[in-house]
């Protein structure tokens, strides 16, 4: 799809390049076996297959574990509340580092490592969401969400831009 740029361009480029699509978004959900995954063709090892459809392995583990951590946090607690700032700052770090190193090509994909690193990340997400539900303006939650979101999002965007630039030059 030409010169769309950024992550949005990468998504639409994938649709246009799909052998199962004429570039229309409506086609992809019904034909493409990767429609429940945000991975590209050639990254099927990052998915599990359910009913012939690929679903992101990271998401399959992360979100159910995060919901369990949320429920536990709201009912019995995961750790003493005074440790929240430290735990919410530290627990996501290994998964974020792994993701960014993998995107940079400095670390090979490993599904076991990825799955293990989802456990502390899910605990942090669950506790963070519990704090948010208790107080939508919670400073600790927003520092974690915006801090990790900015660092990972900005880095991923720069990596995509660098790959496109290298491909064109």
N, C-alpha and C positions, 0 to 999 in steps of 0.2 A: 504494500500500500504506500508506495512512494516515500515521501519525506515527512511522515507524521511525527517522528521523533519521540524520545522519552519512552516510558513504560507503556503508555497507551498505544503508541506506534508499534511496539513489540507485540502487543496482544493482537492488534488488527492485522499485522503482518503475518502472524501465525495462522490466522483464520484464512487469509487470502492464499497462503502457501499450502494449506491443507489439501491433500488429494481428494478429500471427501467433501469439499465445500466449493461453492461458486463465489465465495466472499460474503455471503449472506449469513448473518449471525443466527437466523432461525434454523438453518440447516445443521449447524454444528451440534446442538444439543441432542439431536435425534440420530445422528450418523456417527459422529466421532467418538471412539471409545474413551477418549481422554476428557470428555465433557465434565466430569466430576473432579477434575484435577486441574491445577494451575501449572502443570508441567508441560513441557513441549515433547513432541515426538523425539525419541532417542533417550528420554529420561524415564522410561517406563519402570526401571528398577527402583525408582523413588516412590512407586505406587504399589498398592495392593489391588487385586482384581476381585470385584464383587459383581456377580451377574454379568460378566463380560465388560464391565466398566472399570476404568482405572480411577482410584481414589488416592489422593496424596497420603502417604504413610505418616508423615509428620502430623498432618491434621487429624488423621484417624486416632492417633494416640493423644495428641495435645489437648483437643477440645473436650473429650470425655473426662480425661484426668483433671482438667481445669474445673469442670463442673463438679466433680467429686470433691476437689479441694475447696471450692466455693461453699458447698453444702457443709463439709466438715468445719470450715472456718466459721460459718454462721452458727453452727450447733455446738461443737465441742472445742473448737479452736485448733489451730495447727501448731502454734508456739505462743509464748507470752506476747501480748500486744506491744509491749515496749521494745520488742525486737523487730517490729514491722519495718521500720525505715531501713535497717541493716539488711534484713532478709530480702526485702523487695528490691533492694539495690544489687545484692550479690547473686541471688539465685538465678536470674535470667542470663547473667554474664557468660557462663560456659556455652549455652545454646546460641547466644548472639555471636560470640567469637567464632564458634564452629560454622555457623551460617555464613558469616562474612569471609572467613578464610576459604570456605568451599566456593563461594561466588568468585573470589579472586583467583581461584585455580591453585591455591597453595595447599589445599587439603582435599584428598580424594573422598568421594561420597562413601559413607559406611552406615548401613541401616541400623546396625546394632548400636554404634556410638550415638547416632542421631536419636534413637529410641531412648537410650539411657539418659541423654541430656534433656529429654522432654520432661522427665520427672521433676527436677527442681524448677524448671520453667513453669510447668503446670501448677505447682504449689504456689509460686509467686503470682501467677495470673489469677488463680482462684482466690487467694487472700486479697489481692488488689481489687478484684471485682467485689468481694465482700465489703471492703472498706468503701468502695464507691456506692454500693447499695445502701450502706449505713449513712453515708454523707457524700452526695454527688460532687461536692467541692473539695473533697479530701486532698490535701496537699501532697501527701506521700504517694497516693495513687497517681495523681496527675504528673508528678515528677518522674515516676517510673515510666508511665505510658508515653509521655512526650519525650523524655530523654532517650529511651531505647527506640521509640518510634522514629525520632529524628535521625539518630546515628545510623540505624539499620536502613531506613528508607533512603537517606541521602547517599549512603555508601552504595546501596544497590543501584540507585539511579546513576551514579557516577560510573559504576562498573559497566552498566548497559551502554551508556554514552561512549565510554572508552572502547568497548568492543565494536560498536558501530563505526566509530571513527577509524579504528585500525582496519576494519573490513573495507572501508572506502578508500584508504590510502596505501 
